[in-house]
Amino acid sequence: MRIRFDGRTVVVSGAGNGFGRCIAETFAQLGARVFGCDLSAAELAETARAGVDTAVLDLTDRAAAAAWIVPIE
């Protein structure tokens, strides 16, 4: 079965490394527009090379999270 996510938008937290990076990169490879956030700019740089739009963001800061998520729509 071939699954594609063309025309879809995905938001991944913890996208700087490990499972989060893998998830973000996989969705991007499958055609999704991916927004990934993490606390580390250095780690997000690698994720960005896979075509993921990245932001250094602490999701425990509700105002910062809302300011980042709302423009995505």
C-alpha positions as CSV (number, residue, x, y, z in Angstrom):
1,M,0.0,0.0,0.0
2,R,1.3,3.5,-0.9
3,I,0.4,6.2,1.6
4,R,0.9,9.8,0.6
5,F,0.3,13.0,2.5
6,D,0.3,15.5,-0.4
7,G,-1.7,18.6,0.5
8,R,-1.6,17.8,4.2
9,T,0.1,19.9,7.0
10,V,1.9,18.2,9.9
11,V,3.2,19.7,13.1
12,V,5.9,17.7,14.9
13,S,7.3,18.7,18.3
14,G,10.7,17.3,19.3
15,A,11.7,17.4,15.7
16,G,15.4,18.1,16.5
17,N,16.4,14.6,17.0
18,G,15.4,10.9,17.6
19,F,11.9,9.8,16.9
20,G,10.7,13.4,16.4
21,R,13.2,14.0,13.6
22,C,12.4,10.7,12.0
23,I,8.7,11.4,12.0
24,A,9.1,14.9,10.6
25,E,11.5,13.7,7.8
26,T,9.2,10.7,6.9
27,F,6.1,12.9,6.6
28,A,8.1,15.3,4.4
29,Q,9.3,12.4,2.2
30,L,5.7,11.4,1.8
31,G,4.6,14.8,0.5
32,A,3.3,16.6,3.6
33,R,4.2,20.2,4.5
34,V,5.9,19.7,7.8
35,F,6.5,22.2,10.6
36,G,8.9,21.0,13.3
37,C,9.9,22.6,16.6
38,D,12.4,21.8,19.3
39,L,14.4,23.6,21.9
40,S,17.7,23.2,20.1
41,A,18.5,25.3,17.0
42,A,21.6,23.2,16.3
43,E,19.6,19.9,16.2
44,L,16.8,21.5,14.1
45,A,19.4,22.5,11.5
46,E,19.8,18.9,10.5
47,T,16.0,18.4,10.4
48,A,15.6,21.5,8.2
49,R,17.9,19.9,5.6
50,A,15.1,17.3,5.0
51,G,12.7,20.0,3.9
52,V,11.0,20.6,7.2
53,D,10.1,24.2,8.3
54,T,11.6,24.5,11.7
55,A,11.3,26.8,14.7
56,V,13.1,26.9,18.1
57,L,10.2,26.8,20.4
58,D,9.3,25.8,24.0
59,L,5.8,24.4,23.8
60,T,5.3,24.9,27.5
61,D,5.1,28.6,26.6
62,R,1.4,28.8,25.5
63,A,1.7,32.2,24.0
64,A,4.7,31.3,21.9
65,A,3.1,28.1,20.8
66,A,-0.1,29.9,19.8
67,A,1.8,32.5,17.9
68,W,3.7,29.8,16.0
69,I,0.7,27.5,15.3
70,V,-1.9,30.0,14.2
71,P,0.1,31.4,11.2
72,I,0.5,27.8,9.9
73,E,-3.2,27.6,8.9
